[in-house]
Amino acid sequence: MRIEHVLDCPRGKIGPQCLISCEHDLQSNAECHNITVCNIDGCTCPLGFLGQSCSERVEKANLLTVTSINKTSIRVSLPVTWDYNYERTAICYSFNIKGQGYSHQQSWKRIFKNTRQLIGHFENLTPDTAYKIRCSIQFPEYKVHSDWIIVSTNCNPVEGFDIFFKETSTLIDWRVTTSQSYLCQANWYHLVVRNTDTDKQIINKPAMYFPRKLSLTLYSSFNMTILYKDDKLFSQEIRTREGGKF
């Protein structure tokens, strides 16, 4: 985000030491829209406006960048560029995170002259969970927000899968041990089943749940593959038959 001539004075004031009233001295609007005051040091804009003619209103901050994710924490950043005009006013920022049944607004922190990155660090989060995050920047009497971004915490994939034959159906189940923690939910896995006799793909979609019951043609050959993101976790050739474990 480029912080540039957005705010030097309170609402309705402009100029050196904020002594000029846009409404009374300049017979303009109270927001000082499209009014620029210049001197040998450069030009300044009123509250909430920027650009050469001060006609561009600041609506939002730039998009956040995710710098790190693990199973229980997320770290994001927002670049800023300091402008000399802000040495006379307090500018603060805060990050906000929301999830299902969870919301947290971090305390407001001052942006100082040497600040180059605004950092938001969230800990003690739930693994394998989607959160939305944004940054708010507070000027006196004015606030801007970044767009929300959606970030999911990481998780551990299961160690393996097993295939069973149940009468006229085929069952695939994940192998979970007590030593595993932060396991990924079933919707992280993608199931692909291909009939190798006909070379026809018959299933290609998220697993969604385990155990998963499949109605496959008896006495036929299939390749069953499970993907996690771009990684192939499991792949096995089977031939369907009635009853028993493969």
C-alpha positions as CSV (number, residue, x, y, z in Angstrom):
1,M,0.0,0.0,0.0
2,R,1.2,3.5,-0.9
3,I,0.3,5.9,2.0
4,E,0.6,9.2,0.1
5,H,-0.9,12.6,1.0
6,V,-4.0,10.9,2.4
7,L,-4.3,12.8,5.7
8,D,-2.5,15.8,7.2
9,C,-5.4,17.6,8.7
10,P,-8.8,16.9,10.4
11,R,-11.9,16.8,8.3
12,G,-12.7,20.1,6.7
13,K,-9.3,21.6,7.3
14,I,-6.3,21.9,4.9
15,G,-3.1,23.8,4.4
16,P,0.0,24.5,6.6
17,Q,-0.9,23.9,10.3
18,C,-4.4,23.0,9.1
19,L,-5.5,26.6,9.4
20,I,-7.6,26.8,6.2
21,S,-11.3,25.8,6.4
22,C,-12.5,24.5,3.1
23,E,-16.1,25.3,3.8
24,H,-15.7,28.8,5.2
25,D,-12.4,30.1,3.8
26,L,-12.7,28.5,0.4
27,Q,-16.5,28.3,0.0
28,S,-16.1,24.6,-0.9
29,N,-17.4,21.3,0.4
30,A,-16.8,20.2,4.0
31,E,-14.7,17.3,2.8
32,C,-12.3,19.5,0.8
33,H,-12.8,17.4,-2.3
34,N,-10.7,18.4,-5.3
35,I,-8.8,21.0,-3.2
36,T,-5.0,20.9,-3.2
37,V,-2.7,23.1,-1.1
38,C,0.9,23.5,-2.3
39,N,4.1,25.1,-1.1
40,I,7.8,24.8,-1.6
41,D,7.8,21.4,0.1
42,G,5.1,20.0,-2.1
43,C,1.4,19.5,-2.2
44,T,-0.9,18.0,0.4
45,C,-4.4,16.6,0.2
46,P,-7.3,16.6,2.7
47,L,-8.7,13.7,4.6
48,G,-9.2,10.6,2.6
49,F,-8.0,11.9,-0.8
50,L,-4.8,11.5,-2.9
51,G,-3.4,12.0,-6.4
52,Q,-2.1,15.2,-8.1
53,S,-5.5,16.9,-7.9
54,C,-6.6,15.3,-4.7
55,S,-9.6,13.8,-6.6
56,E,-8.8,10.1,-5.9
57,R,-10.5,8.9,-2.8
58,V,-8.8,6.2,-0.8
59,E,-11.2,3.2,-0.5
60,K,-9.1,0.3,0.5
61,A,-5.6,-1.0,1.3
62,N,-3.8,-3.4,-1.1
63,L,-4.2,-7.1,-1.0
64,L,-2.5,-9.0,1.9
65,T,0.4,-11.4,1.2
66,V,0.5,-14.7,3.1
67,T,4.1,-15.2,4.3
68,S,3.8,-18.5,6.3
69,I,1.2,-21.1,7.2
70,N,1.4,-24.1,9.4
71,K,-1.1,-26.3,11.3
72,T,-2.0,-23.8,14.0
73,S,-0.7,-20.4,12.8
74,I,-0.9,-17.9,9.9
75,R,1.4,-15.0,9.1
76,V,0.5,-12.2,6.6
77,S,2.0,-8.9,5.6
78,L,1.1,-5.6,3.9
79,P,3.8,-3.4,2.4
80,V,3.7,0.3,3.3
81,T,5.6,3.4,2.1
82,W,5.9,6.3,4.5
83,D,5.2,9.9,3.5
84,Y,6.8,12.8,5.3
85,N,3.3,14.4,5.8
86,Y,2.4,11.8,8.3
87,E,5.0,12.8,10.9
88,R,2.4,15.1,12.3
89,T,-0.4,12.6,12.8
90,A,-1.0,9.2,14.3
91,I,-1.7,6.3,11.8
92,C,-2.5,2.9,13.3
93,Y,-3.2,-0.6,11.9
94,S,-4.9,-3.7,13.0
95,F,-5.5,-7.2,11.6
96,N,-8.8,-9.0,11.8
97,I,-9.4,-12.8,11.5
98,K,-12.6,-14.7,11.2
99,G,-13.5,-18.4,11.0
100,Q,-16.5,-20.5,11.7
101,G,-17.6,-19.5,15.2
102,Y,-14.4,-17.5,15.7
103,S,-13.6,-13.8,15.3
104,H,-10.6,-11.8,16.6
105,Q,-9.5,-8.2,16.1
106,Q,-5.9,-7.5,17.1
107,S,-5.0,-4.4,19.1
108,W,-4.2,-1.3,17.2
109,K,-0.5,-0.5,16.6
110,R,1.2,2.7,15.5
111,I,2.8,2.9,12.1
112,F,6.2,4.6,12.5
113,K,8.5,6.3,10.0
114,N,10.8,3.2,9.6
115,T,7.8,0.8,9.1
116,R,8.1,-1.1,5.8
117,Q,5.8,-4.0,6.4
118,L,2.7,-4.4,8.5
119,I,2.7,-7.9,10.0
120,G,-0.2,-9.9,11.2
121,H,0.5,-13.1,13.1
122,F,-2.3,-15.4,14.3
123,E,-1.6,-18.4,16.6
124,N,-3.5,-21.2,18.4
125,L,-5.7,-21.7,15.3
126,T,-7.6,-24.9,14.5
127,P,-5.7,-27.2,12.0
128,D,-7.4,-27.9,8.6
129,T,-9.6,-24.8,8.9
130,A,-10.4,-21.9,6.6
131,Y,-10.1,-18.4,7.9
132,K,-10.5,-14.9,6.3
133,I,-8.2,-12.1,7.2
134,R,-7.9,-8.4,6.4
135,C,-6.0,-5.4,7.6
136,S,-7.5,-2.0,8.6
137,I,-5.6,1.2,8.7
138,Q,-6.9,4.0,10.9
139,F,-6.2,7.7,10.2
140,P,-7.8,10.3,12.4
141,E,-11.5,10.3,11.5
142,Y,-10.9,7.9,8.6
143,K,-10.3,4.2,8.1
144,V,-9.5,2.0,5.1
145,H,-9.6,-1.8,4.8
146,S,-7.9,-4.3,2.6
147,D,-10.0,-7.0,0.9
148,W,-10.6,-10.2,2.8
149,I,-8.3,-13.1,1.9
150,I,-9.1,-16.7,2.7
151,V,-6.3,-18.9,4.1
152,S,-6.5,-22.5,5.4
153,T,-4.3,-23.9,8.1
154,N,-2.3,-27.0,7.2
155,C,-2.9,-30.6,8.4
156,N,-1.3,-34.1,8.3
157,P,-2.5,-36.6,5.7
158,V,-3.2,-40.1,6.9
159,E,-0.5,-42.8,6.6
160,G,-2.4,-45.1,4.2
161,F,-5.6,-46.6,2.9
162,D,-7.2,-50.0,2.8
163,I,-9.6,-51.6,0.2
164,F,-12.2,-54.2,1.2
165,F,-14.8,-56.1,-0.8
166,K,-18.3,-56.2,0.8
167,E,-20.7,-58.5,-1.0
168,T,-21.4,-56.6,-4.2
169,S,-19.6,-53.4,-3.3
170,T,-16.0,-52.2,-2.8
171,L,-15.0,-50.2,0.3
172,I,-12.1,-47.9,0.6
173,D,-11.1,-46.6,4.1
174,W,-8.4,-44.5,5.5
175,R,-5.8,-45.9,7.9
176,V,-5.7,-43.8,11.1
177,T,-3.4,-44.5,14.0
178,T,-3.5,-43.0,17.5
179,S,0.0,-41.6,17.0
180,Q,-1.2,-39.2,14.3
181,S,-2.3,-35.7,15.1
182,Y,-3.7,-32.7,13.1
183,L,-5.3,-35.1,10.5
184,C,-6.7,-33.6,7.3
185,Q,-10.4,-33.9,6.9
186,A,-11.7,-36.2,4.2
187,N,-12.6,-33.4,1.8
188,W,-8.8,-32.7,1.3
189,Y,-8.4,-36.0,-0.5
190,H,-9.3,-36.5,-4.2
191,L,-10.4,-40.0,-5.4
192,V,-9.8,-41.2,-8.9
193,V,-11.0,-44.6,-10.1
194,R,-10.3,-45.9,-13.6
195,N,-11.5,-49.1,-15.2
196,T,-8.3,-50.6,-16.6
197,D,-10.2,-53.1,-18.8
198,T,-11.9,-50.2,-20.7
199,D,-9.4,-47.4,-19.9
200,K,-12.4,-45.4,-18.8
201,Q,-12.3,-43.0,-15.8
202,I,-15.4,-43.6,-13.7
203,I,-14.7,-41.4,-10.6
204,N,-12.8,-38.2,-10.3
205,K,-13.9,-36.0,-7.3
206,P,-13.2,-35.2,-3.7
207,A,-13.5,-38.2,-1.4
208,M,-15.6,-36.1,1.1
209,Y,-15.8,-39.0,3.7
210,F,-14.4,-42.3,4.7
211,P,-15.1,-45.2,4.6
212,R,-16.3,-44.7,1.0
213,K,-18.5,-47.3,-0.6
214,L,-18.1,-47.8,-4.3
215,S,-20.4,-49.7,-6.7
216,L,-17.9,-51.2,-9.1
217,T,-18.5,-53.9,-11.7
218,L,-17.7,-57.3,-10.4
219,Y,-14.8,-59.3,-11.8
220,S,-13.3,-56.2,-13.5
221,S,-9.9,-54.5,-13.0
222,F,-9.6,-51.0,-11.6
223,N,-6.9,-48.5,-10.6
224,M,-7.7,-46.6,-7.5
225,T,-5.7,-43.4,-6.7
226,I,-6.0,-40.9,-3.9
227,L,-4.4,-37.5,-4.2
228,Y,-3.7,-34.9,-1.5
229,K,-3.2,-31.5,-3.2
230,D,-0.7,-32.4,-6.0
231,D,0.7,-35.4,-4.2
232,K,-0.2,-39.0,-5.0
233,L,-0.7,-40.7,-1.6
234,F,-2.1,-44.0,-2.7
235,S,-2.5,-46.0,-5.9
236,Q,-3.4,-49.6,-6.3
237,E,-4.6,-52.0,-9.0
238,I,-7.5,-54.2,-7.9
239,R,-9.8,-56.8,-9.4
240,T,-13.3,-56.8,-7.9
241,R,-14.8,-60.0,-6.5
242,E,-17.3,-60.9,-3.8
243,G,-16.4,-60.8,-0.1
244,G,-13.2,-60.8,1.8
245,K,-10.2,-58.4,2.0
246,F,-8.2,-57.7,-1.1
